[in-house]
Amino acid sequence: MSSPPSHDHKTLGTLASLGAFALWGVLVVYWKALQHVSAYEILAHRIVWSLVFTAGLLTLYRGWSSVTRLLQSPRAAALLAVSSLLVGSNWLTYIWSVTHDRIVEASLGYYITPLVNVALGAIFLRERLRAVQVAAFVLAGAGVANLLIVQGSVPWIAVVLSVTFGFYCLIRKVATLESLPGLVAETAVLTLPAGGFLVYLAANGGGAAGHCNWQTDALLLGAGLVTATPLLLFVYGARRISMAAMGIIQYSSPTGALLLAVLVYGEPFDQARKTTFAFIWAALAVYSVHAVMVSRRSQAAKPVNAPDFDS
């Protein structure tokens, strides 16, 4: 007997999400290779070449009619405008953190993001917030407070990354546009200022493109491919699995980044950071175990031949 269509959608969504976060986890290596380039220039190239790459795919699959429909819908256009600003802010913050040896703090932000997703789901999608999830929030808050007390400063990189990506997850989940047309629209919104910035650099003899070596030029040109691939996988998965499931899968990305930061790039991981991460990992463990138990009970309660309508 074949599986219900919604189950197939969940399976494909899970695989796509796993691929997206695995790629994001090792993307620090790519941006680290461009450490000699300004984060703003890297971002500009990332936006422009992402649009070129995704627009080419959209032409290949004859999907421009979806973008046309988007322009005719004020609500959808407004959502995509907001999501483009969110993803642009997230990209810039992450690139800056990698090129300024702050990968550990960036990974902290992406560890916090799953809990932000749960909070946004409860606030905007009316997903039920259980006592165990509240306990996870308290533990995570204690971890952030530890850094604030010990180091005397707010881990702003972590806060910006978690909030921008959390809201991006929310908007792309409720938006009606599919992944590829949506990404084309988002990068198109950002391309005008990004392209203008690159033209300004070229006109004034600045910028790294064409002034360093062929490896730098190749990495800047490839920024569109390494950006679009995991993002397309993510958006495909985000529309087919729950915010809670997305949160669990998301742990793979900051784990890879943290290991690279400490073991490969030698970033400091002092006692204050260890304590903070211990609180965050405890919070995620509590949340994850509870989420798995709830999922198993839900599946066990369903009749054997009942279709699964939860997408």
N, C-alpha and C positions, 0 to 999 in steps of 0.2 A: 504493500500500500504506500503510495507516495505521500510525502509530508505536505501539510497545508502550505499554501503560498506564503502566509505570514511568517511561518517558521523558516522557510527558505530565505526570506528577506532578512530575518534576524541573523541567520548564519552568515550570509554575505556581508551584512553590516558589521558583524563582529570581526570577521576576517579583514575587512577594509580598515576598521579602526585599529586593529593590531598592527597592520602594516604602516599606517600613518604615524603612530606613536613610536614605533621602532625606528622609522626613518628620522623623525624629529629628535630622537635620543642621540643619534650619531651625527646630527647636522652641525654640532659644535665644531667638529673637525673641519668642516667646510669653511665656516666663518672664521675660525682660528687661522686658517691659511691666508685670509685676507686682513689680518690684524694690522698690516701697514697702511690700510686704506681707511679713510674716514667712514664712520658708521652711517652718516647721512648719504654719502655717495654709494655705499653698498646698498642701502635701502632703496635709493633711486633706481639703481640698476635692477635690483630685485623686482621692483614694481613694473618697470618698463618691459623687461624681458619676460616676466610672467604673463603680461598682456599679450605679447607677441606669440608666445607658446600656446596659451589657452585659446586665443583667437584663431590660430591655425587649426587647433583641434576642433573648435566649434564649426569652422568652415568645412572641415573634413566630414563631420557628422551632420552637417546641414541643420544646425541648431539655432541659427540667428533669429528664427521666428519667436523663440522663447524670450530673447532679449527685447524684441519688439513689443511683446505682450507686457514685459516688465515696465517699459517706458509708458505704457498706457494705463498702468495701475499706480496711482499716487501712493497707496499704502505700501506696495511692494518696493517701489522706487525709494521711498523714505527709509524702509528697513535696510535696503542694500546700501544706502548712503551712510547710515549709522554703522553698519557692519564693516564697511570699507575703512572708516575712521578708526574703528576698534582694532581691526587687524593690522592697519598701518602702524598704530601706536605700539601694538604688541611686538611687531617685527623690529621696530626701531629699538625698543627697550632691550629686546633679547640680543640683537646684534651688538649693541653698545656693551652689554654685560659680558659677552664673550670676548670682544676685542679689548676690554679693560680688565680682564682677569677676575670677573665676578660671576663665574659659572655656578659656584656653589649657591650663591644667593638666588640666582635664576632658577636653579633646580628646586630650591625651597618654594618659590612661587608656583611652580607647576605641581608640587606635592599638595599645596593648599588648594589649587584650582578645583579638584573633585568635590571638596566640601563647599566651595563657592557655588558649584553647579547644583548641588543639593539644595542650598539655600535659595538660589534663584528659581529652581523648579518648584519649591514650596511657595514662594512669594507670587510668581507670575503664572505658573501652570497648575497651581493648587495641588501639587503632589504632597502627600501626607508626610509630615516631619515627625518621626518617631523619637521616643526618649533616648534610644541608643544613638541616634544621629545627633541629638542635642549634646550628649556626652562627648561625642567625637569633636564637636565644635569647641567645647570647653577645653579639651586637651590641646587642640590646635592653637587656641587662643593663648593658653599657658605657654606654649612653645614660642610664639611670637613675642609675648610679654617678657620672656626670659632674655631674648636678644635686646629688647628695649631697655631692660633694667641693667644688664651686664655691660652692653656696649654704648648705651645712652643715645641710641638712634633707632629710628624706624627702618626696618628692612624694605626700603621703598621699591627696590627692583622687584622683590617678591610680591609686594602688594599690587603694583601696576600690572605685572604679568598675570596674576591670578584674576584680578577684576576685569581686565580687558578681554582675556580669553574666556572667562566665565560668561560675560555678556555676549560675546561673539557666538559661543555655543548656543545660548538661548535664542538669539535672533535667527541663526541659521536653522534652528530646529523648527521654528514657527513660520519661517518664510516659505512661500509656495514655490519658489524657483528651484530647479534641480542644481546639482553641484557645479557642473561646468559652466552653464550660462550665468550662474550667480557669481562665480569667481571671475569670469570675464567682466561682468558689470562692476564688481568691486575694484578690480585693478584698473579699469577704465576711469573710474572716479578719481583714483590716485595718480594716474599717469600724467595728467596735465601739469600739476605742480612738480612731480618727479622729473618729467621730461624737461620742463623749463629749467630746473636746477642743473641738470646735466648739460644743457645748452649753455647756460651761464658759465659753468666750469670750463667747458671747451673754448668758449669765446675769450676767456681770460687766461687761457693757458694753464689752468689748474686741473685737478683731478688726476686719478691714477690711470684711467683708461688711456692706452696709447702712450703712456709716459713711463711705464715700469718695465715689464717684460711680458712675453707671450703667455706665461702661466697666469699672471694676474688678469690679463684680458680674457683668457678662457674661463677663469673662475667667475668673473663678472658676467660674462655672456651666459654661463650655465646656471646663474642664480635663478632664472625663471623656471628651469626644469626642476631643480631641487626644491623650489618653493611650491610649484603647482602640484607636483606628484603627491606628496603627503597630504596637502590641503584638499585635493579632490577626493582622496581616499577617506579623509576625515568627514567631509561634508556628506559623502555618500553614506557613511556609517551612522552619522549623527541623526539622520532622518529615519533610520530603520531600527535603532535600539534606544532604550531608555536613557535618560540623563544619568541614572544611577549606574547602569552598566558601563556607560562611557567613562564615568569617573573611575571605576575599577581598572579598566584597560589603560587609562591614562597614566598609571603609576610607572609603566615601562619607560616612558620618555625621560622623566627626571632622574630615574635610577641610572640609566645609561649616561646621562649628562654628568651626574654627580661622580660616578666612577671615573669617567674621563678627566674631570676637573682635578680630583684628588690623586689618582694613580698615574695619570699621564702628564698633566700640566702642572702638578705640584702646588695647587692652591691650598691655602691654610684651612685646616679643619680642626680648630681648637676646641677646648672643652665647652665653651659657650655654644658653639655651633652643634657640637655633638649632643648637648642637652636639648637644644631646640629641635633637632631632627628626631631625637628619641620621643619627644612629645608628639611630633607630627606623625611619626610612624605608628605610635600607639593609637593615635586617633584614627588613622587609616585602617589599622588592623581591626579595631572595634567596629568601624563602619563596614568593612568588607565582609567580616564574618557574619554580621547581622544581615547584610544584603544577600549573601549566599543562602543563608537559612530561610529567609523570606521567599526567595525564588524557588527553593526546593519545596517548601510547603505549598506554594501556589501551584506548582506543576503537579504535585501529588494530589491536590484537591480537584483537579480537572478530570472529567470523564475520559475514558480511554480514547474514544473517537470524537471528542469535542474539538471543533476547530479553534485555533488560537488567534483571537482577534487583536491581541495587544501588540501593536507595532511601535 
